[in-house]
Amino acid sequence: MDTISEGWLQFLFVAVPVLSLVGAWMGLRTAGRLAERRQHDINKKKVDELE
């Protein structure tokens, strides 16, 4: 069985962590937007109830 080439190892050692960071960043950005929207909806309900 042939061993994996050095170029592929370097690619994997760079690509996997970078893609992981990008995925985590996108997830946190989405979670922040959802939290903002949820807070906005809660505040809107409170204002509507007061009227």
C-alpha positions as CSV (number, residue, x, y, z in Angstrom):
1,M,0.0,0.0,0.0
2,D,1.4,3.4,-1.0
3,T,1.7,6.1,1.6
4,I,-0.1,9.4,1.3
5,S,2.0,12.1,-0.4
6,E,3.4,15.0,1.5
7,G,1.4,17.5,-0.5
8,W,-1.9,15.9,0.4
9,L,-0.9,15.8,4.1
10,Q,-0.1,19.5,4.0
11,F,-3.4,20.2,2.3
12,L,-5.3,18.2,4.9
13,F,-3.5,19.8,7.8
14,V,-4.4,23.2,6.5
15,A,-7.8,22.7,4.8
16,V,-9.5,20.7,7.6
17,P,-8.9,23.3,10.4
18,V,-9.7,26.2,8.1
19,L,-13.0,24.6,7.1
20,S,-13.7,23.9,10.7
21,L,-13.1,27.5,11.7
22,V,-15.3,28.8,8.8
23,G,-18.1,26.4,9.8
24,A,-17.9,27.5,13.4
25,W,-17.9,31.2,12.4
26,M,-21.0,30.7,10.2
27,G,-22.8,28.8,12.9
28,L,-22.1,31.5,15.5
29,R,-23.2,34.2,13.1
30,T,-26.4,32.4,12.4
31,A,-27.0,31.8,16.2
32,G,-26.5,35.5,16.9
33,R,-29.0,36.5,14.2
34,L,-31.6,34.1,15.5
35,A,-31.0,35.4,19.1
36,E,-31.5,39.0,17.9
37,R,-34.6,38.1,16.0
38,R,-36.0,36.2,19.0
39,Q,-35.3,39.2,21.3
40,H,-36.9,41.6,18.8
41,D,-40.1,39.4,18.7
42,I,-40.2,39.2,22.5
43,N,-39.9,42.9,22.8
44,K,-42.6,43.5,20.1
45,K,-45.0,41.1,22.0
46,K,-44.4,43.1,25.2
47,V,-45.2,46.4,23.5
48,D,-48.3,44.9,21.8
49,E,-49.5,43.6,25.2
50,L,-49.1,47.0,26.8
51,E,-51.2,48.7,24.1
